[in-house]
Amino acid sequence: MSTSLYRALAVARLTAHTPIPLAEPVEIEDAEPLPSVGVVVPTRDRPHLLRRALASILTQDYPGPVRVVVVFDRSEPDWSLSASADRPVTVMPNWRSPGLAGCRNTGILAVGDCELVAFCNDDDTWAPGKLTAQVTAMLSQSDAQFATCAIEVEYDGRRIPRLAERDRIEVADLARSRMVMLHSSGFLAWHGALITDPSRGGIGLVAEDAPGSQNEDWDLLLRAARQAPIVHVDLPLVRVLWGRASYFAHEYATKVSSLRWMMERHPEISACPPGAARVLGQIACWEAACGNRASAWRWARVALRSNWREPRALIAVVAAARVVGVERILAARPRRGRGI
């Protein structure tokens, strides 16, 4: 069967029933085969959250085959999670570089012959119709390699939706803004694109040289958008748990390194004044959080030259002047579903 005919038949099967992504799962009768999905779940020492994430994956209303690979990073795997059922769960250790990027690549390479790959962090959950909605959108675009969805931020008992207000994401969008609603737990991509080098028309694996495995998701988005516009489902189909318990919350020096790595790797960011100012302002904030006041002032000045209205540069100036500490600002912004 040709790829175009396969897509047409699969879309017809999915759209025959209106997805209800935030309600009860829907039943879809068997018809033409749908793409198999391998879900990669990286985890480290968060057993309660992990089981919650797994439950949200295994109860998806998607009628096609789903396989889950749980990759344990620098911790003893919980072999009891393994299951061989309609939706098998495979447990394995991370056998690549320590960290999130290595975990994801271990999972990508372990999903076998699954046609699509999705990510879900161990502290996030999916709405029941997440996969159905995204696969429908992917199959409707003949050139699509990558899909995302909006998120709902959960912080301190509050839930705040973050929408993109568009259905396609291009390089220019991602150069201007990180677009935090495009969270890695909402990523879906063709497996073949992820294991094919960009020089050969693919996206490539997750960048394991990203400092501290930070911003590796933004890097992946930019590489995907270079190949074809990203298909976006603007519904909050992923609930993202925000909090200061994040492994990356206090790694300020690593945040600086990863942002500088991004600017060196993606010249589109520097070529977009608002986007460059945003990143430079973030660097200034994290330098202030490290106590590097002179460096914070320097980066803030560079940011303001790119965009004099960049709020992160102003936050860094205030923090460097010790008027208000960065930690206090960090505690306030997530209440509105936003970060630095």
C-alpha positions in Angstrom: 0.0 0.0 0.0 1.4 3.4 -0.9 2.2 5.9 1.9 -0.4 8.4 0.8 -3.2 5.8 0.6 -2.1 4.4 4.0 -2.4 8.0 5.5 -5.8 8.6 3.9 -7.3 5.3 5.2 -5.8 5.9 8.7 -7.1 9.4 8.9 -10.6 8.2 7.8 -10.6 5.7 10.5 -9.6 8.1 13.2 -11.8 11.0 12.1 -14.8 8.8 11.8 -15.1 9.4 15.6 -14.6 12.9 17.0 -11.7 12.7 19.5 -12.7 13.9 23.0 -9.2 14.6 24.4 -10.1 15.9 27.8 -13.1 13.5 28.5 -13.6 9.8 28.7 -11.8 7.5 26.3 -13.6 6.7 23.1 -13.9 3.3 21.3 -13.0 3.1 17.7 -13.9 -0.1 15.8 -11.2 -2.0 13.9 -10.6 -1.0 10.3 -7.4 -0.1 8.5 -4.2 -0.6 10.6 -2.9 2.5 12.4 0.7 3.4 13.0 2.3 1.7 16.0 3.5 4.1 18.7 6.5 3.5 21.0 6.4 5.7 24.1 9.8 6.5 25.7 9.6 7.3 29.5 12.9 8.4 31.0 13.0 8.1 34.8 15.1 8.5 37.9 14.1 7.8 41.5 10.5 9.0 41.2 8.5 5.7 41.5 5.1 7.3 42.5 5.1 9.8 39.7 6.3 7.2 37.2 3.4 4.9 37.9 1.0 7.9 37.5 2.6 8.7 34.1 2.4 5.1 33.0 -1.2 4.8 33.9 -2.0 7.8 31.7 -0.2 6.2 28.8 -1.6 2.8 29.1 -5.2 4.1 29.3 -5.0 6.1 26.0 -8.0 5.7 23.7 -5.8 5.3 20.7 -6.9 2.1 18.8 -3.5 1.4 17.3 -0.6 -0.6 18.9 1.2 1.1 21.7 4.4 -0.1 23.4 6.1 1.6 26.3 9.8 1.6 27.1 10.8 2.9 30.6 14.5 3.9 30.8 16.1 4.2 34.2 18.9 6.7 34.4 21.5 6.2 37.2 19.1 4.3 39.3 18.1 0.6 39.8 15.4 -0.4 37.3 12.0 -1.4 38.8 11.6 -4.7 36.9 8.2 -5.2 38.4 6.8 -2.6 35.9 7.5 -4.9 33.0 4.4 -6.3 31.4 3.5 -8.2 28.3 -0.1 -7.5 27.4 -2.0 -5.6 24.7 0.3 -2.6 25.6 3.6 -4.1 26.7 5.9 -2.2 29.0 9.7 -2.8 28.7 12.0 -1.8 31.5 15.7 -1.2 30.9 18.7 0.8 32.1 20.1 3.8 30.2 23.0 2.4 28.2 24.0 5.7 26.6 25.2 9.0 28.1 23.9 9.6 31.6 21.1 12.1 31.6 17.8 12.8 29.9 19.2 12.9 26.3 20.9 9.6 26.7 17.8 8.1 28.2 15.6 9.2 25.4 18.0 7.9 22.8 18.2 4.5 24.6 14.4 4.4 24.3 14.2 5.5 20.7 16.6 2.8 19.7 14.8 0.2 21.8 11.2 0.6 20.5 12.0 -1.8 17.7 9.7 -1.6 14.7 7.3 1.0 16.1 6.5 3.5 13.4 6.0 6.6 15.7 7.9 7.6 18.8 6.4 9.7 21.6 8.0 11.0 24.8 6.6 11.3 28.3 8.5 12.5 31.3 8.0 10.5 34.5 6.4 13.5 36.3 3.9 14.4 33.5 0.6 12.8 32.4 -1.4 12.6 29.2 -5.1 13.3 28.6 -6.9 10.1 27.3 -7.2 11.4 23.7 -3.6 12.7 23.4 -2.3 10.1 21.0 -5.5 9.9 18.9 -5.5 13.7 18.4 -1.8 13.9 17.5 -1.7 10.9 15.2 -4.8 12.2 13.3 -3.0 15.5 12.8 0.3 13.9 11.7 -1.4 11.6 9.2 -3.4 14.6 7.7 -0.1 16.2 6.6 1.8 14.3 3.9 5.2 15.9 4.8 4.9 15.9 8.6 7.7 14.4 10.6 7.0 15.8 14.0 4.0 16.8 16.1 3.4 18.7 19.4 0.5 19.7 21.5 -0.3 22.3 24.1 0.1 21.7 27.8 -1.6 22.4 31.1 0.8 23.5 33.8 0.2 22.1 37.3 1.8 24.2 40.0 1.0 24.5 43.7 -2.5 23.1 43.2 -3.3 25.3 40.3 -3.7 24.2 36.6 -3.0 26.7 33.9 -3.3 25.9 30.1 -0.6 27.2 27.8 -1.6 27.3 24.2 0.3 28.3 21.0 -2.7 29.6 19.1 -1.5 28.1 15.9 -1.5 24.7 14.2 2.0 24.8 12.5 5.3 25.6 14.1 8.2 26.9 11.9 11.9 27.7 12.6 11.1 31.4 12.8 8.6 30.7 15.6 11.2 28.7 17.6 14.0 31.2 17.0 11.8 34.0 18.4 10.6 32.0 21.4 11.3 28.7 23.1 7.5 28.3 23.1 7.3 26.5 26.5 3.9 25.0 25.6 5.8 22.7 23.2 6.9 20.4 26.0 8.9 17.3 25.4 6.1 15.1 26.9 4.0 16.2 24.0 6.5 15.3 21.3 5.5 12.7 18.6 7.7 11.8 15.6 8.2 9.3 12.9 10.8 6.8 14.2 12.6 6.7 10.9 13.1 10.5 11.0 14.6 10.3 14.5 17.2 7.7 13.6 18.1 9.4 10.3 20.8 12.0 10.3 19.7 15.6 9.3 22.2 15.5 6.4 20.1 12.7 4.9 16.7 14.4 5.4 16.0 13.2 8.9 15.8 14.9 12.3 18.4 12.8 14.2 18.6 11.6 17.7 18.4 13.8 20.8 21.6 15.8 21.3 23.6 14.1 24.0 26.2 16.8 24.0 23.7 19.4 25.3 25.1 20.6 28.7 23.3 18.8 31.5 20.8 17.5 29.0 19.1 21.0 29.1 17.5 22.6 26.1 17.9 19.4 24.2 14.2 19.5 23.5 14.4 23.0 22.0 17.3 21.8 19.9 15.2 18.9 18.7 12.3 21.1 17.8 14.5 23.4 15.7 16.0 20.5 13.8 12.6 19.0 13.2 11.2 22.4 11.9 14.1 22.7 9.5 12.9 19.5 7.7 9.2 20.4 7.7 6.7 22.6 9.7 5.8 20.9 13.0 2.2 19.8 13.2 0.7 21.3 16.4 -2.5 20.3 18.2 -3.5 23.3 20.2 -5.2 21.5 23.0 -3.7 21.0 26.5 -3.3 17.2 26.2 -0.3 17.0 28.5 -0.3 18.0 32.2 3.1 19.2 33.2 4.1 19.2 36.8 6.2 22.2 37.7 8.0 22.6 40.9 11.3 23.4 42.6 11.8 19.6 43.0 12.9 19.4 39.3 16.3 18.0 38.8 17.2 21.1 36.8 15.7 23.7 39.2 18.9 24.9 40.8 21.5 24.1 38.1 22.0 27.7 37.2 25.6 27.4 35.8 24.4 24.5 33.5 21.5 26.6 32.4 24.0 29.3 31.2 26.1 26.7 29.4 23.1 25.1 27.7 21.8 28.5 26.4 25.2 29.5 25.1 25.3 26.0 23.4 22.0 26.7 21.8 23.0 30.1 20.4 26.2 28.6 18.9 24.3 25.7 17.4 21.4 27.6 16.0 22.4 30.9 14.3 18.7 31.6 13.7 18.3 32.6 17.3 21.1 35.3 17.1 19.6 36.5 13.8 16.3 37.2 15.5 16.7 40.3 17.8 13.7 39.5 20.1 14.8 35.8 20.3 18.4 36.7 21.0 17.4 39.2 23.7 15.2 36.6 25.4 18.1 34.1 25.6 20.6 36.7 26.6 18.3 37.9 29.3 17.9 34.4 30.6 21.7 34.0 30.7 21.9 37.3 32.7 19.3 36.0 35.1 21.1 32.7 35.7 24.4 34.5 36.1 22.7 36.7 38.8 21.4 33.5 40.5 25.0 32.2 40.5 26.1 35.4 42.3 28.1 36.5 39.2 26.9 40.1 39.4 29.4 41.6 36.9 28.6 38.9 34.3 24.9 39.4 34.9 25.2 43.1 34.2 27.2 42.4 31.1 24.7 39.9 29.6 21.8 42.2 30.5 23.3 45.1 28.6 23.8 42.9 25.5 20.2 41.7 25.8 18.9 45.2 26.0 20.8 46.2 23.0 18.9 43.5 21.0 15.6 44.5 22.6 15.3 47.3 25.1 12.0 45.9 26.3 13.2 42.4 27.1 11.8 41.8 30.7 14.4 39.1 31.6 17.2 41.6 31.2 15.4 43.9 33.6 14.9 41.1 36.0 18.6 40.3 35.9 19.5 44.0 36.5 17.2 44.0 39.6 18.6 40.7 40.8 22.2 41.8 40.2 21.5 45.0 42.2 20.2 42.8 45.0 16.9 44.6 45.1 15.0 41.3 44.6 16.6 37.8 44.5 16.2 35.6 41.5 14.8 32.8 43.8 11.9 35.1 44.8 11.1 35.8 41.2 11.3 32.1 40.3 8.8 31.3 43.0 6.3 33.9 41.7 6.3 33.3 37.9 5.2 29.6 37.9 2.0 30.6 39.6 1.0 32.1 36.2 2.3 29.1 34.3 5.4 30.9 33.2 9.1 30.6 33.9 12.2 32.7 33.3 
